[in-house]
Amino acid sequence: MILLLVVAGSGTSFYLVAARARLDEIDAELLSGARVMEGVLRAMMPPGRRPPIPPFGPPPFGPPPFAPPGRPRFRPGALGLPNSLVERYPEQPPYLVIRHPDGTVMRADPMPPEAPSDDEVGPGREWHARRRGKLREVTLMGPGRTQITVGRSIGRELGELHRLAWRLTIAGLGVFATGLAGGWWLSSRAVRPIQGMSEALARINARRLSERIDLDGIDAELAGLAGMLNEMLGRLEVSFEQQARFTADASHELRTPLSVILAHIELALARPRSTNEYREALTTCARAAGRMKAMVDDLLTLARADVGQLELKDEPVDLAAIAEETVEMLQTLADRRSVTIVFEGGPAVVAGDPGRLGQVAVNLLTNAILYNRPGGRVAVSTALKDGEAVLTVSDTGVGIPESDLPMLFQRFYRADPARSREHGGSGLGLAICRSIVEAHGGRIDVASRSGEGTTVIVRLPAAPVN
């Protein structure tokens, strides 16, 4: 449509300009003849006089009685178009019409092919041109408000313009057809790689996420897009794998306490039991249910964090107070495992949720105690540094292999699955810590070396000082 509009607009504009130029040329030619007649009439008519009311003699006019003394009197044949104009069109010569101010035709030489026009020159104008069918006329205001009209047939010129219009139409159709063919060829070349990409993407589903778009033969303009799509597919593949692993791990973790509950219920119902036996069974079921509830709560926390709906309070919180409280709460666990906790707390106030930040401190310090050696050491410190509140937890435990560090915050991931299950962990603690820290606008980093210990650093935006 754009190509058609451009071709049609260009052809129409060219035709209109050419037609206007040809008519302007004809008008100039006819106007020059009319001005010659104006000069003749001015020579015949005294200044300020109106021409006599016709008739005053058959054409050519006889000697006019109003010729002033000392001026040449009118001679027969003087009122006629210049020979140069008449001889130029021998087949259909131009015609001349002179009208009296009252509209009466004073002279018509020769008679026009059609009835003379009575169109007058508008006020404030010296002359005007008009077209009547195949006739072109120029009317000039003569002396004494006479109307001098010179016209001729423009059939030949109209025929030339019609032929020009046909040539422009044929040329425009040719350009349009060529443009369509070229556009189809170019678009087919441009669309072919896109079709290949679409077919490749259509073949990819949840079971075939390993397929990628072939970048060979793709133009540079689309190679970047195809590369980005491949990267997105890679991220989707990793995400699906993580989701599948997450589902399997969550099912496994929830199945264990459920199996314990069902086993003890079936055992209790198998035969009559004493009160103490029922109590022991119910106590075991309660512990298993409590573990399952804790896991469900953790999963709910992660789910809310994923969609940005983790509810957080916004109040001044001193990380030093939270860390000190956490150390006191977990001191018994540390003593039981012969682990020494050293706390160095400097003021580190942030705007956040004290409950959630306390959950982070508990998870980090619990891991540092559980995965430490007997007689090991845990260092907890808080400080303000470069506009950030920093909480650091370091231990002298077993450490984490460097290859496991990138996956440490994945859900249900355990660097040592056997050891983690031994301590009753679900593999969600660090994932929850990262979600809470990021929800507060901070970040959490881990540095570790196998056999030498682990250091976890939490950085949060410090609260402005009033």
Secondary structure, 3 states (H helix, E strand, C coil): CHHHHHHHHHHHHHHHHHHHHHHHHHHHHHHHHHHHHHHHHHHHCCCCCCCCCCCCCCCCCCCCCCCCCCCCCCCCCCCCCCHHHHHHCCCCCCEEEEECCCCCEEEEECCCCCCCCCCCCCCCCCEEEEEECCEEEEEEECHHHCEEEEEEECHHHHHHHHHHHHHHHHHHHHHHHHHHHHHHHHHHHHHHHHHHHHHHHHHCCCCCCCCCCCCCCCCHHHHHHHHHHHHHHHHHHHHHHHHHHHHHHHHHHHHHHHHHHHHHHHHHHHCCCCHHHHHHHHHHHHHHHHHHHHHHHHHHHHHHHHCCCCCCCCEEEEHHHHHHHHHHHHHHHHHHCCCEEEEEECCCEEEECHHHHHHHHHHHHHHHHHCCCCCCEEEEEEEEECCEEEEEEEECCCCCCHHHHHHCCCCCCCCCHHHHHHCCCCCCHHHHHHHHHHHCCCEEEEEEECCCEEEEEEEEEECCCC
